[in-house]
Amino acid sequence: MSISYNRVVLIGRLTRDPEFNYAQTGTAVCKCSIAVDREFSKNNEADFIPLVAFAKTAETMNNFLKKGSLILVEGSLNIDKYDDRDGNKKTFTKVVVNRFNFMEKKN
């Protein structure tokens, strides 16, 4: 029996306003990305991590978040594999958001 666990917890700021639409199935989809500072970076480096949320979480993120919002995100790591136009194998890593929390008080 194999045991696996896929959980990601991040705190960062949105790098742009969320992109919101509905999938063909009617499910709400929200895409955005956050900048997460590297803990031991001497040059103030950050990682830019794509996020995707679905259903009610997607609607809430779209309604209340904007570029610069500081949030805590909980979710799972998702790695998509695909072939580009030239037939080269590519991967795309993102975090599928299960829930998020606001990390700043509203003005």
N, C-alpha and C positions, 0 to 999 in steps of 0.2 A: 504494500500500500504506500502510495506517495502522498506527501503532504506539501501543499504549497500555500503561499499567502501573498497577496498582491495589494498593498495599501500604501498610498502616498499622502503625506501631509506637507503642505507648503504654505509659506507666508510670503506675499509679494504684492507689487502694485501692477494694476492693469496697464499694459503698454499702449492700448488703444480702446476706443469704445467697442462694446460687444457687437458682434454681427448676429442677427436673429432672423430665423426663417422657419418654415415648416417643411418637414420631409414629405415625400409623396404619400406616406401612410397617415399624415396629419399630426405627427408628433412634433412638438416644438423643439428646435435645436438652437443652441446659443454657442458661438465660438468666440474665443478671445485668447489673450496670452498674458502671462504675468512675468515680471522681472524679479528674479530672486537673487539677492546679493550672495556672492561667494564668501563664506565665513572667514577664510584666512587670506583673502586677496589683499595684496598691498596696493594694487592699482584700481581699487573700487570696481572690480569686474563683477558681472552679473550673468546669469543664465536666463534665457528667454524661453519660457515653457508654454507650449500651446495647450489650451484647455477646451473641452467640449462638454456641454451639459444638455440634458434632455428633459422633456416634459415640464413639470412645475418648477423644477430647479432652473431650467433654461429661462422660463418666463420671469422668474424672480430676479435672476441675474440681469436680464435685459432691462427690467424696470428700474432697478436700483443702483446699478454699477455704471461707472464711466471711466474714461482714461484717468489714471492716477489713483483710483480707489485702492485702498490697502485692505486685502482680504486674506483669510486663512481658508485653504481649500483642502478637502479630504476626498480622495478618490482612488482610482486604480490606474496603473500604467498600462498603456495600450500601444502596441507596436504593429503598424500596418505594413505589409510588404506588397510591392507592386512592381511592374515592369514599366519603364519610361518609354517614350516614343522610339528610342533607339534600341529597345530590347534589353537595356541594362537593369539589373535588379536594384531596387531602391527600398529604403525603409523610412517610415515617418513615425516618430514617437510623440505621443500626446498623453495628457491625463484626462480620464473620463471622470467628471466631477459627480460625486454622490451628494455632497453637501458643502456649504461654505458659510463662513461667519464674517461679519463686518469687523474690522479691527480698529476703526476710528469712529468717534462720535460724530453724528450729523451736526453741521453748523446751524 
